[in-house]
Amino acid sequence: MIRKNTRFTLSVAAFALMSGLMAQAEAMAAEAEAKSLLKAMSDYLASQKAISFAYDSNLEVVTGDHQKLLLASSGKIELGRPDKLRATRFGGFANVEMVFDGNTVTLFGKDANLYTQVEVPGTVEHLVDAMRDKLGKPVPGADLLLPDAYDKLMEGVTDVKDLGSGVIGGVECDHLAFRAKDVDWQIWIAQGENPRPCRYVITASQVDRAPQYSIQISDWKTGVDVVAQDYSFVNGTDAKKVDLKDLADIDELPDHLNMGDNK
């Protein structure tokens, strides 16, 4: 005969197992929902032939004595698929325009009135890779401009969380969080029929003090509402053409704050 305390122990163990399985099932369901929301955003972006938006970005810099500095800038992106892009950025250290016509990318430093041009024939996706890997000049919010944004964003992801709702610029959004080997990132996606990104935050989790880069998106437009029609560079200020190495302070991180022993 099974003693009462033995039956009680078995019941507690069964309850704990059941609770654990239910929690695991809920976590898996939340992860699946988060992935579904991200995929819906990616599919929506890929379906748009033309996109434009304004943005505000913040780049954290950690000094050698562990002080965090926040560099803020604003700009605008105008995208025409598959191979047209115009991007501007205006901050405390740079006033830059980038224009891509499918063959040539032009970087124009407005304050210095200098520009450079590099042949990069191909699509916007090819341009994004070339700007990051070959030229060392990443495009703001580049992950969100790619036709396969979901696959790119999910590379190396080991943990997914659906954090419920948040409000960005008065827009109710789904708030998702992801973790990969070297970075954590979060994204807020507008709820409804047009699941556009509203805020994107990347945290360098393996870097001292975990600095962040964030971009907040506003004035979202698609299709015929996108203003840009000409994606060629027009030198209307008689700017001087120079080599890329001679075009200073065109990144969000200015040259004098570049990496070094005491920077």
N, C-alpha and C positions, 0 to 999 in steps of 0.2 A: 504494500500500500504506500502511495506517495504521500509524504508528510506535507502539512499545510505550508510550512515555510519553503519547502522545495517548490511547490506549485506557485507560490508567490514569486520566488526567484525566477522561475521560468517565465512567468507572466511579465515581469519587469524587463527581462531580456528580450522577449518578443516585442514588447512595446518599444523598447529602445531601437531594436532592429527596424521595426515598422516606421518609427519617426525618422531614422536615418535614411531609409529608402525614400520616404516622402520628401525629405529635404533635398536629397540628391535629384529626385525627379523634378522638383520645383526649380532647382538650379539649372538643370539641363533644359527645361522649358524656357527659362529666362534667357539662357544663352542662345537658344535657337531663335527666340523672338528678336534679340539684339542683332543677330546676324541677318535675319530677315529684313529688319528695318534698314540696316546698312546696305544690303543688296538692293533694296527698293530705291534708296538714294542714288546708288551707283547707276542703276538702270535708267532712272529719271535723267541724270546728268548726261549719260551717253546718248539719250534720245534727242537731246537738244542740239540743233545745228548751229545755233548762235546763243551765246551767254555773255552777260555783262554784270558786274557787281562792283560796288565800292567796298573797301576793307580798311580796318584799323588793325595794325599788328604790334605786338610787344615782344621784344627779344631780351631775355635776361642774360646778363654777363656777370660772372663771379670773379672777383679780383683775387690776387694772391693772398690777401688777408681776409678772405671769405666775406667780403661785402658784396651784396647783390645790387647790380645796377640795371635799370629797366630802360631800354631804348625803344621809343615809340615812333611809329610812322603811319602814314595813311596812303592810300592809292586807289587805283581802279584797274580792273581786268576786263578786256573785251576779247572774246574768243569766237572765231569762225571755223568750224570744223570743215575739213580735217587739218588744215595747214596754215591758219592765220591767227595771229595773236598780237595784241597791244597791251602792255602793262606799264603803269606808272607807279612811282613810289616817291613820297615827299616826307622827309624827316629832318631831324636836327642836323644831320651830317650829309644828307644826299637829296638831290632832286633829279630823279632819273626817269627816263622813258626807254622802254624796250619795244621794238617793232619787229615782227617776223612775217614775211610775205610768202613763205613756203620754200624759199631758196636762201635768203640772206637774213641774218639777225643783226639789227642795229642797236647799239647801246649808246644813248645820248645823255651826257652829263650836262644838264641845263645850266647850272650855276657857273661851271667852268667853260661852257659853250664849246665842248669837245665831244666828238663821237668816234666810234669804231664800228667796223662791220666785219662779220665772219660768215663765210659760206657754210650753211648747215641745211642742205636740201632735205626735205622730208616732211613728215607730219608734226603736229604739235607734240605728240608723244616722243618722237625722236628729238625734237628740240629740248624738251624737258630733261631728257637723259644727257644730252650733250652739254647743256648749260650747267648741270650739276657735276657730271663726271669729268668732262674735258676742259671746260672753261672756268669751273669753280664759281659760278654765278647762279645760284638756285633761283628758280621762278617762285614768287610768293604763292603759297597755297597750291603748289604744283600737283600734289597727290589728288586733289579734287578736280583737276582738269583732264585727267586721263580717261580714255574710253573704257578702260578696265579698272576703274578706281577700286572696286571691291577686292579684286585679286591682289592689287598692289598694297592696299591697306592691311589686308589680312596676312601678308607674308610674315611668318615667324610668330604669329600671335599664339600665346599660350593660355590666356585667361580672358574671358569676356563677361561683362556685367551690364545688365539693363538697370539703370539707376532711376527710372521713372521719368517724370516730367521736369522741365525747367523752362524759364522764360528768358529769351534773348531779344532785346530791342522790341519788346511788346509782343513777340511771337512765341506761342507755346510750342515747345520742342520735346522730342524724345532725347534723353540724355544717356549716352552709352560710353562705357569705359573699356579699354583694351590694354593688355600687357604683353609685351614681347621681350626678347632677351635684353636689349639695350635701351628700350624706351617704353614708357607708358604713354598712352594717348587717349584723349576724350573727344567726343564729337556731339554736338547738339544739332538735331535734324528737325526741321519744321514739320509739324503734324499736318495731315490733310493730303490733298491730291497732288501737291507739288512739294515732295520731300527734299527740299534744298538744304544744304549745310548752312548753319547760322554761326557756329563757333567751332573752332578746331584748336586743340591744345596738345602740344607734344612736350613731354617731360623727359629729359636725358637722365634716366634713373641711375645710370652707372657712372655719371660724372659727379664730382664733388659738389655738394649742396643742391644737386638736381635742378639745374636751371631749366626754364621753360621757354617755349616759343608758342605764341598764340596768335590766331587771326580771327577777327570777328567780321562777319559779312553783312552788308546792308544794300539797299537799293537794287535788289535782285531783278534782272530782266532777262527774257528769252525771246527767241524768234525775231519778229519784225520790230519789236521794241528796242532791240540792240542798236545803238547809235552808229557805231563804227562801220563804215562801208569800204574805206580805203585803208589797207594795211601796209602801205608803202611809206618809207621814211622821206619826209620833205624837209630839206635843210633851209628853213625859212629865216634862220638867224645868222647865216654865213658862218656856221660852226666849223672848226678846224678838225680834219680827220687825223686820228692818231692810232698808234698800236694799242691793243687791249691793255698791255702792261702800263701804259702811260695814262690810262683813264682811272684816276684815283677816286676813292670814296663813292663807289656806286653800289656797295653792299649795305645790308642793314647793320652789319658790324663794321664801323669805320676803321680805316687803316691804323690809326693810332691806338686802337683798343684791340688790335689783333693779338693772337696767342703769343705768349712769351713768358719768361721767368717771372716777371713782376706784373703781368697783365691779367 
